[in-house]
Amino acid sequence: MKHEIIIDIPNHLDVSTSPELKNILFETISDVEAISTTGDIILDFSKTELVTSAGLRVLMQAQKNVQASSINMTMKNISPEVMEVFNITGVSKIFNIL
């Protein structure tokens, strides 16, 4: 059975919020792997206005983890400002973005 889980990304994904997001993401990845052979994790950026290097690091670590599994991680509702950060840093090439 395929599972879909939506995670809301905070307004500011920075050094103060990225540890909590990291915990949520890695627990979710483990949970999906434990109960299913496939799954989708949707990261909803509709409230996100700022992503710093600390936030990018967490997102890239999560992407690396899901690449080794049958989980798809997709990002959606990304603002132009956040997308610009993704494009400038080059991470937009490694993420699945809707």
C-alpha positions in Angstrom: 0.0 0.0 0.0 1.2 3.5 -0.9 1.1 6.2 1.8 1.0 10.0 1.3 2.0 12.3 4.1 2.0 16.1 3.9 4.4 18.1 6.1 3.9 21.8 6.4 7.2 23.7 6.3 7.5 26.6 8.8 7.4 30.3 7.9 11.2 30.6 8.4 13.2 27.4 7.9 16.4 28.4 9.6 18.7 27.4 12.4 16.0 27.7 15.0 13.3 25.7 13.2 15.4 23.2 11.1 16.2 20.8 14.0 12.5 20.2 14.6 11.8 19.7 10.9 14.8 17.3 10.7 13.2 15.2 13.5 9.8 15.3 11.8 11.2 14.4 8.4 13.5 11.5 9.6 10.7 10.1 11.8 8.3 10.2 8.9 10.8 8.6 6.5 11.4 5.8 9.0 7.6 5.4 9.6 6.8 5.1 5.9 9.7 2.6 5.4 8.4 0.5 8.3 4.8 0.3 7.2 5.0 0.5 3.4 7.1 -0.4 0.5 6.3 2.9 -1.2 5.2 6.3 -0.1 5.0 10.0 -0.9 6.2 12.7 1.4 4.8 16.1 0.3 6.5 19.2 1.7 4.1 22.1 1.6 6.0 25.5 1.5 2.8 27.6 1.2 3.7 29.4 4.5 7.4 29.6 4.0 9.0 32.9 3.3 12.7 32.2 4.2 15.0 29.2 3.9 18.6 29.6 5.2 21.6 27.3 4.7 20.5 25.4 7.9 17.2 24.6 6.3 18.7 23.6 3.0 21.0 21.2 4.8 18.1 19.4 6.4 16.2 19.2 3.1 19.2 17.8 1.3 19.8 15.2 4.0 16.2 14.1 3.8 16.5 14.0 0.0 19.6 11.8 0.3 17.7 9.4 2.6 14.7 9.0 0.4 16.8 8.4 -2.7 18.0 5.2 -1.0 14.4 4.0 -0.6 11.2 3.8 -2.6 9.8 7.0 -1.1 9.2 10.1 -3.2 9.7 13.5 -1.6 8.0 16.3 -3.4 7.9 20.1 -2.7 5.0 22.2 -3.6 3.7 25.8 -3.2 7.1 27.3 -3.2 7.2 31.1 -3.2 9.3 32.9 -5.9 11.7 34.1 -3.1 12.3 30.6 -1.8 12.5 29.3 -5.4 15.2 31.9 -6.1 17.3 30.5 -3.1 16.8 27.0 -4.5 17.9 28.1 -8.0 20.9 30.2 -6.8 22.2 27.3 -4.6 21.6 24.7 -7.3 19.4 22.5 -5.1 16.4 22.9 -7.3 18.1 20.4 -9.6 18.0 17.6 -7.0 14.6 18.2 -5.5 11.3 17.1 -7.0 9.4 20.4 -7.2 5.8 20.9 -8.3 
